[in-house]
Amino acid sequence: MRTMLVIHMDTPKASQMIENNEMAQFMRSTLERLRPEAAYFGPHGGVRTAFVVIDLEDPSQLPSISEPFFARLGARVEMFPVMTAEDVRTGLERYASS
């Protein structure tokens, strides 16, 4: 299932990782592991935030996805299903024909 991760990073922890030159490697290895459809970064709610779209194949993946962000970045992590424009069109067509 296409899933949006919103990762709100703790500012002191993220700043420390940046100062220690650890953030780039952490993000690179994490994105290689997650193989996202898309990943965007910017401020949201006053903190560094990542917006990452992944394919969540099974709920048992939740700990392995979220735990590195909790442990390394003290992050708040949100996950929710999302659709493309094509998915919305298909869903609405199914709804209309039911």
N, C-alpha and C positions, 0 to 999 in steps of 0.2 A: 504494500500500500504506500502510495506517495505520501510522505510525511514531512512536515516543516518542523525543523528544530529552531528554536529561538534561544540563543545562549547569551544570557546577560552576565558579563564577567565582573567579578569583584575588582574594583579599581586598584586597591593596594596590591593584591596578588598578581593581577595582570601587569601592573607597572613593574613589580619585582621581576617577573619573568622577562619583560622587555629589557630591563636594566642588565639582567644576567645573560642576555642574548639567547634565551631559551624559547621565546614565544614562536619565532619563525619555524623552528624544528618541530615544536609541539603541534602547531597548526598543519604543517606539511605532513607529518606522520599520521595525524588524526584524519585528515582529508583523504589520504591514500587508503586508510583503513575503511572509511565510510563510503568512499566512491560516490560522492554526491552528484545529483543531476545539476545542481547549481549551488553556489556559495557566495554570499555577499556579506560585507562587513561595514559597520558604521555605528555612530552613536544612536542610542535609542533609550529613552527614559533616563537620560543623563549618564549612561555608562557604555563602555565598549560592548558591542553586541555583534553576534554572528547570526546570520539567517541561512540555514543550510537545508536543502531539500534532498531527502534520501528515500530509498525504497526500503520500508520496514517490512521484512518478510515474515517476522514472527515476534510476538510480544516478549519472548525470552531474550531478545536482543537489547531490550531497554537498559539493563544494568551495564552491559559492555559499551553502549553508546554514551550514556549519561555520566557514568562514574568518573571517567577521566576529567570531565569538565568540573564536576563537583570537587574532586580531590586536588587538581592542579590549579584551578582558577577560582575556586569558591563560588562557582557560577550558579545562577538560577536557570534551570532548563525547562523549557516548555516544548511539548510535542503535540501536534494535531494533524489530522489528515487534511490534505489539500488536493485541489483538482486543477487541471489545465482547462483552457477554454473549450477544447474538444471534449474533455470529460463532462463539463457542464452541459454542453449541447447534447451529448449522448444521454445523459441522465434526464434532461428535460424531455427529450423525445420518448424515452421509456415511460416517464411519468404521464405524458400526454396520451400515450397509447394504452395505458392501464385502466 
